[in-house]
Amino acid sequence: MHPLRDSLRPLKSLTSTPPPFDPSAAPDNPLELFVQWFTHAVEAGQVEPHAMTLSTVDADGVPDARVLILKDLTDDGWWFASSSASAKGVELTANPVAALTFYWPAVGRSVRVRGTVTRGSEEDNARDFSRRGLGARAVALGSPQSQRLASHDESEAAIEEAARELDAHPELVSPTWTLWCVRPESVEFWQSDAERRHQRLRYSSQGQSWSTTLLWP
Ligand SMILES: Cc1cc2nc3c(=O)[nH]c(=O)nc-3n(C[C@H](O)[C@H](O)[C@H](O)COP(=O)(O)O)c2cc1C
């Protein structure tokens, strides 16, 4: 196999200059700082700023991770949606803890969230499902996410069948469609520096309030 080292070496990372960040002036609540940083990333033209890596742990303690879309941020925490029968769904049922990682290269910033995970109510799940377009609903209804697939034809037939069902019964809701909320225990804000003197500010939950600490880069 051709080693990648020579192709990797000239590649640049952390090329953008973040705006000034003064941790001593940061809000008391990390959710507020997240909204500030997220809004800034959107305004800076970050592509898919709402894409995040969700890390979970399976029943044997082995980590797993994949990219998802952030669906909401409320006082409860960070929300995402997926199938409860998927690998992540099974893992979250066995071990309802998770970590989220955002990286916004356009502004040289990253945010890490760790916490416990709870499920949305049946009504919330159904409402979220019904807001999806027909194609997305057909995939969610007709495909057992993360299960072994024999062939592309098999999935196409199942999804077309689900689309026909949804056409006839638009009120149908996938029984596995689930909203999850990561309730933060800790949230870290990381900002790059050209000289690699990166800034790190970690919030830790103290029940009703938050404590903060700086971290070495
Ligand atoms: C940018 C991006 C956004 C994604 N958003 C979602 C999502 O919101 N929900 C979802 O179930 N999968 C989403 N996926 C697919 C997941 O990465 C993953 O393949 C899928 O959820 C199965 O993961 P699992 O087998 O670990 O359960 C997204 C993938 C990418 C690259």
The ligand as an SDF file (V2000), in Angstrom:
LIG
                    3D

 31 33  0  0  0  0  0  0  0  0999 V2000
  -23.0390   15.1040    7.9710 C   0  0  0  0  0  0  0  0  0  0  0  0
  -23.7520   13.8470    8.4110 C   0  0  0  0  0  0  0  0  0  0  0  0
  -24.9500   13.9660    9.0790 C   0  0  0  0  0  0  0  0  0  0  0  0
  -25.6270   12.8220    9.5260 C   0  0  0  0  0  0  0  0  0  0  0  0
  -26.7680   12.9910   10.2560 N   0  0  0  0  0  0  0  0  0  0  0  0
  -27.3850   11.8990   10.7610 C   0  0  0  0  0  0  0  0  0  0  0  0
  -28.5110   12.0560   11.6400 C   0  0  0  0  0  0  0  0  0  0  0  0
  -28.9330   13.1710   11.9930 O   0  0  0  0  0  0  0  0  0  0  0  0
  -29.1090   10.9170   12.1110 N   0  0  0  0  0  0  0  0  0  0  0  0
  -28.6440    9.6670   11.7730 C   0  0  0  0  0  0  0  0  0  0  0  0
  -29.2340    8.6850   12.2230 O   0  0  0  0  0  0  0  0  0  0  0  0
  -27.5590    9.4950   10.9830 N   0  0  0  0  0  0  0  0  0  0  0  0
  -26.9200   10.5770   10.4650 C   0  0  0  0  0  0  0  0  0  0  0  0
  -25.8030   10.4150    9.6750 N   0  0  0  0  0  0  0  0  0  0  0  0
  -25.3160    9.0390    9.4080 C   0  0  0  0  0  0  0  0  0  0  0  0
  -24.4940    8.5650   10.6280 C   0  0  0  0  0  0  0  0  0  0  0  0
  -23.1750    9.1050   10.5500 O   0  0  0  0  0  0  0  0  0  0  0  0
  -24.3930    7.0280   10.7430 C   0  0  0  0  0  0  0  0  0  0  0  0
  -23.8850    6.4850    9.5380 O   0  0  0  0  0  0  0  0  0  0  0  0
  -25.7280    6.3540   11.0230 C   0  0  0  0  0  0  0  0  0  0  0  0
  -26.4990    7.0980   11.9580 O   0  0  0  0  0  0  0  0  0  0  0  0
  -25.5250    4.9260   11.5640 C   0  0  0  0  0  0  0  0  0  0  0  0
  -24.7420    4.9940   12.7310 O   0  0  0  0  0  0  0  0  0  0  0  0
  -24.6640    3.7700   13.7730 P   0  0  0  0  0  0  0  0  0  0  0  0
  -24.5220    2.5160   12.9560 O   0  0  0  0  0  0  0  0  0  0  0  0
  -23.4800    4.0530   14.6220 O   0  0  0  0  0  0  0  0  0  0  0  0
  -25.9550    3.7790   14.5680 O   0  0  0  0  0  0  0  0  0  0  0  0
  -25.1080   11.5350    9.2350 C   0  0  0  0  0  0  0  0  0  0  0  0
  -23.8870   11.4260    8.5470 C   0  0  0  0  0  0  0  0  0  0  0  0
  -23.2130   12.5670    8.1570 C   0  0  0  0  0  0  0  0  0  0  0  0
  -21.8820   12.4230    7.4600 C   0  0  0  0  0  0  0  0  0  0  0  0
  1  2  1  0
  2  3  1  0
  2 30  2  0
  3  4  2  0
  4  5  1  0
  4 28  1  0
  5  6  2  0
  6  7  1  0
  6 13  1  0
  7  8  2  0
  7  9  1  0
  9 10  1  0
 10 11  2  0
 10 12  1  0
 12 13  2  0
 13 14  1  0
 14 15  1  0
 14 28  1  0
 15 16  1  0
 16 17  1  0
 16 18  1  0
 18 19  1  0
 18 20  1  0
 20 21  1  0
 20 22  1  0
 22 23  1  0
 23 24  1  0
 24 25  2  0
 24 26  1  0
 24 27  1  0
 28 29  2  0
 29 30  1  0
 30 31  1  0
M  END
$$$$
